[in-house]
């Protein structure tokens, strides 16, 4: 409509404009070196991400999805094994389990945090002796309840793989995402808080043996030139992406604080509207708001209304994984995970990136209020 503002869900051009010179210098450095695969740029980023995440080791790879797959390969998870995760998450979480021939075992999520229901996890672990790992997801930038997850993993002798694709810098009781389980998995997809100019991923761990194994697995299982003691995959982080990410990492905390400030503004300005904004749990001592996801009545109508007024939004996720056709053989049905199913029909992500102005957020909130009048 005439006179409406345009507020995109994400504005990567605006972010790029603030760091253009630094990015171009980093790219030119790699171009002059003509060293594009692994090398010093990747090693520097691996060390920086490990340090930032309070982990001892970082291992770069080609994507966040590959990070999950490599984590399970390093732990020896294979056909016939089971891995417990949530149904309300991005597809790669369960897809990576399936690709290794293992079976995803789903649990529901907590209604406040959108993360793993640890009481259900406890019940599942009692009944499923084939479970080899738990894969909690730190969804939308807020950490899952890790203490009970880690305690249950210890009791049952299973590994913990943190799907931290949306949570770099997020904290649980002061501990960073990616530092608490056996392995942490990060994505640098362009829309992430720390986004590359293409795909990229990283694994973190405190276990040197796991880190060394990951470096072998990401290179076709190569232990020497043309020597392969195991079969791996081709999943390497390239030097151009590493150089770009190193630049952006220096700005990440500033961007994160911008997102946190924007989240507080939304919560204030949305008071009185019939929507439920996200509120961090007490143990989520640093929520990074990869997404700002509200729950709202008449979600699809609201999204269409916002679109008409130039406001970007997104539904994460419209169909939980246990109801996806490709997982029908697992035997789940509608009603099995009611919180996940309810969230899928109610959630809407609003613009939250740090380049938003206060006026942008005011405009979004005014439109939401006007929709429900």
C-alpha positions as CSV (number, residue, x, y, z in Angstrom):
1,X,0.0,0.0,0.0
2,X,1.1,3.6,-0.7
3,X,3.0,5.1,2.2
4,X,3.9,1.8,3.8
5,X,7.4,1.2,5.0
6,X,9.4,-1.8,3.7
7,X,10.8,-3.9,6.6
8,X,12.4,-7.1,5.3
9,X,12.8,-10.2,7.4
10,X,16.6,-10.0,6.9
11,X,18.7,-7.3,5.3
12,X,22.1,-8.7,4.4
13,X,22.9,-5.8,2.1
14,X,22.6,-3.4,5.1
15,X,25.0,-5.5,7.1
16,X,27.4,-5.8,4.2
17,X,27.5,-2.1,3.7
18,X,28.9,-1.6,7.2
19,X,31.8,-4.0,6.7
20,X,32.4,-3.8,2.9
21,X,36.0,-2.6,3.1
22,X,37.0,-5.3,5.6
23,X,35.3,-8.1,3.6
24,X,36.9,-7.0,0.3
25,X,40.4,-6.9,1.9
26,X,39.9,-10.4,3.3
27,X,38.7,-11.7,-0.1
28,X,41.6,-10.1,-1.9
29,X,44.0,-11.6,0.6
30,X,42.8,-15.1,-0.3
31,X,42.7,-14.3,-4.0
32,X,46.3,-13.1,-3.9
33,X,47.3,-16.3,-2.0
34,X,45.5,-18.6,-4.5
35,X,45.0,-21.0,-1.6
36,X,41.3,-21.9,-1.5
37,X,40.8,-25.2,0.3
38,X,41.6,-25.4,4.1
39,X,44.9,-23.8,4.9
40,X,45.8,-20.9,7.3
41,X,42.5,-19.0,6.9
42,X,40.4,-22.1,7.9
43,X,42.8,-22.9,10.8
44,X,42.5,-19.3,12.1
45,X,38.7,-19.5,12.0
46,X,38.7,-22.9,13.6
47,X,40.7,-21.6,16.5
48,X,38.6,-18.4,16.8
49,X,35.3,-20.3,16.8
50,X,36.5,-22.8,19.3
51,X,37.7,-20.0,21.6
52,X,34.5,-18.0,21.1
53,X,32.5,-21.1,22.0
54,X,34.7,-22.0,25.0
55,X,35.7,-25.3,23.4
56,X,39.2,-26.6,22.9
57,X,39.0,-27.6,19.2
58,X,37.1,-26.4,16.1
59,X,36.9,-28.3,12.8
60,X,35.5,-26.6,9.7
61,X,33.3,-28.3,7.2
62,X,31.1,-27.5,4.2
63,X,27.8,-26.9,5.9
64,X,25.8,-27.2,9.2
65,X,24.1,-30.3,7.8
66,X,27.5,-31.9,7.2
67,X,28.5,-31.0,10.7
68,X,25.7,-33.1,12.1
69,X,26.6,-36.0,9.8
70,X,30.3,-35.8,10.6
71,X,29.6,-35.7,14.3
72,X,27.6,-39.0,14.1
73,X,30.2,-40.6,11.9
74,X,33.0,-39.7,14.4
75,X,30.9,-41.3,17.1
76,X,30.5,-44.4,15.1
77,X,26.7,-44.1,14.7
78,X,25.5,-46.4,12.0
79,X,22.6,-48.4,10.5
80,X,20.4,-49.9,13.2
81,X,21.3,-47.3,15.8
82,X,18.8,-44.6,17.1
83,X,19.3,-41.0,17.9
84,X,16.8,-39.0,20.0
85,X,16.0,-35.5,18.8
86,X,13.0,-33.2,18.5
87,X,10.3,-33.1,15.8
88,X,10.1,-29.3,15.9
89,X,13.3,-28.2,14.1
90,X,14.8,-27.8,10.7
91,X,14.9,-30.9,8.5
92,X,18.6,-31.4,8.6
93,X,18.5,-32.4,12.2
94,X,16.7,-35.6,11.5
95,X,17.7,-35.9,7.9
96,X,21.4,-36.3,8.9
97,X,20.4,-39.2,11.2
98,X,18.5,-41.0,8.5
99,X,21.3,-40.6,5.9
100,X,23.6,-42.7,8.1
101,X,21.0,-45.5,8.2
102,X,20.2,-44.7,11.9
103,X,16.6,-43.9,13.0
104,X,15.5,-40.6,14.4
105,X,13.5,-41.0,17.6
106,X,11.4,-37.9,18.3
107,X,10.3,-36.2,21.5
108,X,8.2,-33.1,21.9
109,X,9.4,-29.6,22.9
110,X,8.8,-27.3,25.8
111,X,6.1,-24.7,25.1
112,X,8.1,-21.8,26.4
113,X,11.6,-22.4,24.9
114,X,10.6,-24.5,21.8
115,X,13.4,-26.9,22.9
116,X,13.6,-30.5,23.9
117,X,11.2,-31.8,26.6
118,X,13.6,-33.4,29.0
119,X,10.9,-35.4,30.8
120,X,9.9,-37.1,27.6
121,X,13.5,-37.7,26.8
122,X,13.9,-39.5,30.1
123,X,10.9,-41.8,29.3
124,X,12.2,-42.5,25.8
125,X,15.7,-43.5,27.0
126,X,14.1,-46.0,29.4
127,X,12.4,-47.7,26.5
128,X,14.9,-47.5,23.6
129,X,18.1,-49.5,24.2
130,X,19.3,-48.8,20.7
131,X,19.8,-45.1,21.3
132,X,23.4,-44.1,20.8
133,X,23.1,-40.3,21.0
134,X,20.9,-37.4,22.0
135,X,20.7,-34.4,19.6
136,X,19.2,-31.4,21.4
137,X,18.6,-28.4,19.2
138,X,19.2,-24.9,20.5
139,X,16.4,-23.5,18.5
140,X,16.0,-19.9,17.4
141,X,19.1,-18.9,19.4
142,X,18.1,-20.1,22.9
143,X,19.9,-23.1,24.5
144,X,18.1,-26.3,25.4
145,X,18.0,-27.4,29.1
146,X,21.4,-29.0,29.0
147,X,21.9,-30.2,32.6
148,X,19.1,-32.8,32.6
149,X,20.1,-33.8,29.1
150,X,23.7,-34.3,30.0
151,X,22.7,-36.2,33.2
152,X,20.5,-38.6,31.3
153,X,23.2,-39.1,28.7
154,X,25.6,-40.1,31.4
155,X,23.2,-42.5,33.1
156,X,22.4,-44.2,29.8
157,X,25.9,-44.1,28.4
158,X,25.0,-42.2,25.2
159,X,26.7,-39.2,23.5
160,X,25.3,-35.7,23.2
161,X,25.5,-33.8,19.9
162,X,24.5,-30.2,20.2
163,X,22.7,-28.9,17.1
164,X,23.8,-25.3,17.6
165,X,23.2,-24.2,14.0
166,X,21.1,-21.3,15.2
167,X,22.9,-20.6,18.4
168,X,26.5,-19.4,18.1
169,X,27.3,-17.4,21.2
170,X,24.1,-18.5,23.0
171,X,24.6,-19.5,26.7
172,X,23.1,-22.0,29.1
173,X,23.9,-20.9,32.7
174,X,26.9,-19.0,31.4
175,X,28.2,-22.0,29.3
176,X,28.4,-21.5,25.5
177,X,26.4,-23.5,23.0
178,X,28.8,-26.1,21.5
179,X,30.9,-26.5,24.6
180,X,28.6,-28.8,26.7
181,X,28.0,-32.0,24.7
182,X,30.5,-34.3,23.2
183,X,30.3,-32.3,20.0
184,X,28.7,-29.0,18.9
185,X,27.6,-28.4,15.3
186,X,27.3,-24.9,13.8
187,X,26.0,-23.6,10.5
188,X,27.2,-20.5,8.6
189,X,24.3,-20.4,6.2
190,X,24.0,-16.7,5.1
191,X,20.9,-16.0,7.1
192,X,22.5,-17.1,10.4
193,X,23.8,-14.5,12.9
194,X,27.3,-15.4,11.7
195,X,26.6,-16.1,8.1
196,X,29.0,-16.8,5.2
197,X,28.7,-15.8,1.6
198,X,27.5,-19.3,0.8
199,X,27.5,-22.6,2.8
200,X,29.8,-23.4,5.7
201,X,29.8,-25.3,9.0
202,X,31.9,-26.0,12.1
203,X,32.2,-28.6,14.8
204,X,33.5,-27.9,18.3
205,X,34.7,-30.4,20.9
206,X,37.0,-30.7,23.9
207,X,38.0,-34.2,22.8
208,X,41.2,-34.2,20.7
209,X,40.7,-37.7,19.5
210,X,37.2,-36.7,18.1
211,X,38.7,-33.6,16.5
212,X,41.5,-35.5,14.8
213,X,38.9,-38.1,13.6
214,X,36.7,-35.3,12.2
215,X,39.7,-33.9,10.2
216,X,40.2,-37.3,8.6
217,X,36.5,-37.9,7.9
218,X,36.0,-34.5,6.2
219,X,38.7,-35.4,3.7
220,X,37.4,-38.7,2.4
221,X,38.9,-40.5,5.4
222,X,42.4,-39.7,4.2
223,X,45.2,-40.2,6.7
224,X,48.0,-39.6,4.2
225,X,48.3,-38.7,0.5
226,X,46.0,-41.3,-1.2
227,X,45.9,-43.3,2.0
228,X,42.5,-44.1,3.5
229,X,42.0,-46.2,6.6
230,X,38.3,-45.3,6.8
231,X,35.7,-44.0,4.3
232,X,34.8,-40.3,4.9
233,X,33.2,-37.6,2.9
234,X,34.2,-34.5,1.0
235,X,33.2,-31.7,3.4
236,X,35.8,-28.9,3.6
237,X,35.3,-25.3,4.5
238,X,37.0,-23.2,1.9
239,X,39.4,-20.3,2.6
240,X,37.3,-17.6,1.1
241,X,34.4,-18.4,3.4
242,X,36.7,-18.7,6.4
243,X,38.3,-15.3,5.7
244,X,34.8,-13.7,5.4
245,X,33.6,-15.3,8.6
246,X,36.7,-14.2,10.5
247,X,35.8,-10.6,9.6
248,X,32.2,-11.0,10.6
249,X,33.1,-12.8,13.8
250,X,34.7,-9.6,15.0
251,X,31.3,-7.8,14.7
252,X,29.2,-10.7,16.0
253,X,28.8,-9.6,19.6
254,X,27.8,-6.1,18.5
255,X,25.2,-7.6,16.2
256,X,23.9,-10.0,18.9
257,X,23.4,-7.1,21.4
258,X,21.5,-5.3,18.7
259,X,19.2,-8.3,18.3
260,X,18.7,-8.6,22.0
261,X,17.9,-4.9,22.3
262,X,15.4,-5.3,19.4
263,X,13.8,-8.3,21.2
264,X,13.2,-6.2,24.3
265,X,11.7,-3.4,22.2
266,X,9.3,-5.9,20.6
267,X,8.2,-7.3,23.9
268,X,7.4,-3.8,25.2
269,X,5.6,-2.6,22.0
270,X,3.6,-5.8,21.6
271,X,2.0,-5.6,25.0
272,X,-1.8,-5.7,24.7
273,X,-1.7,-7.6,21.4
274,X,-3.0,-11.2,21.5
275,X,0.3,-12.6,20.6
276,X,2.9,-14.4,22.8
277,X,6.5,-13.1,22.2
278,X,9.5,-15.3,23.1
279,X,10.8,-14.9,26.7
280,X,14.1,-16.5,27.6
281,X,14.0,-19.1,30.3
282,X,16.1,-18.4,33.5
283,X,18.8,-20.8,32.4
284,X,19.0,-19.2,28.9
285,X,21.5,-16.6,30.2
286,X,22.3,-15.4,26.7
287,X,19.7,-15.7,24.0
288,X,21.0,-14.6,20.6
289,X,17.7,-14.4,18.8
290,X,18.6,-16.0,15.5
291,X,14.9,-15.6,15.1
292,X,12.3,-13.7,17.0
293,X,9.3,-16.0,16.9
294,X,5.9,-15.0,18.2
295,X,2.9,-17.3,18.7
296,X,-0.3,-15.8,17.4
297,X,-4.0,-16.5,16.5
298,X,-4.9,-16.5,12.8
299,X,-1.2,-16.8,12.0
300,X,-1.6,-17.2,8.2
301,X,-3.9,-14.2,8.0
302,X,-1.6,-12.1,10.0
303,X,1.4,-13.0,7.8
304,X,-0.6,-12.1,4.7
305,X,-1.6,-8.8,6.3
306,X,2.0,-8.0,7.2
307,X,3.1,-8.8,3.6
308,X,0.6,-6.4,2.2
309,X,2.2,-3.7,4.4
310,X,5.7,-4.4,3.3
311,X,6.8,-6.4,6.4
312,X,8.7,-9.7,5.9
313,X,8.0,-12.7,8.1
314,X,8.5,-16.4,8.0
315,X,7.0,-19.6,9.4
316,X,9.5,-21.8,11.2
317,X,8.3,-24.6,10.8
318,X,4.9,-25.3,9.2
319,X,5.0,-29.2,9.5
320,X,6.8,-31.0,12.3
321,X,9.2,-33.7,11.2
322,X,7.2,-36.6,12.6
323,X,4.5,-35.8,10.1
324,X,6.8,-35.5,7.1
325,X,6.1,-38.0,4.4
326,X,9.7,-39.2,4.2
327,X,9.5,-40.3,7.9
328,X,6.2,-42.1,7.6
329,X,7.9,-45.4,8.1
330,X,8.9,-44.4,11.6
331,X,5.2,-44.9,12.6
332,X,4.4,-41.5,14.2
333,X,0.9,-40.0,13.8
334,X,-0.8,-36.7,14.2
335,X,-1.4,-36.0,17.9
336,X,1.9,-37.8,19.1
337,X,3.6,-34.5,19.8
338,X,0.9,-31.9,20.5
339,X,3.2,-29.0,21.4
340,X,5.2,-29.3,18.2
341,X,2.0,-29.6,16.2
342,X,0.4,-26.6,17.9
343,X,3.5,-24.4,17.5
344,X,3.6,-25.3,13.8
345,X,0.2,-23.7,13.4
346,X,0.9,-20.6,15.6
347,X,4.5,-19.4,15.1
348,X,5.6,-16.4,13.0
349,X,9.1,-15.0,12.9
350,X,9.4,-11.2,12.7
351,X,12.4,-9.1,11.6
352,X,15.0,-9.0,14.3
353,X,18.3,-8.3,12.6
354,X,20.5,-5.6,14.2
355,X,20.2,-3.2,11.3
356,X,16.5,-2.5,12.2
357,X,15.7,1.0,13.4
358,X,13.4,1.7,16.4
359,X,11.0,3.1,13.9
360,X,11.0,-0.1,11.9
361,X,10.0,-2.1,15.0
362,X,7.4,0.4,15.9
363,X,5.9,0.1,12.5
364,X,5.8,-3.7,12.7
365,X,4.1,-3.6,16.1
366,X,1.6,-1.0,15.0
367,X,0.6,-3.2,12.1
368,X,0.2,-6.2,14.4
369,X,-2.0,-4.2,16.8
370,X,-4.1,-2.9,13.9
371,X,-4.6,-6.4,12.6
372,X,-6.2,-7.5,15.8
373,X,-8.4,-4.5,16.4
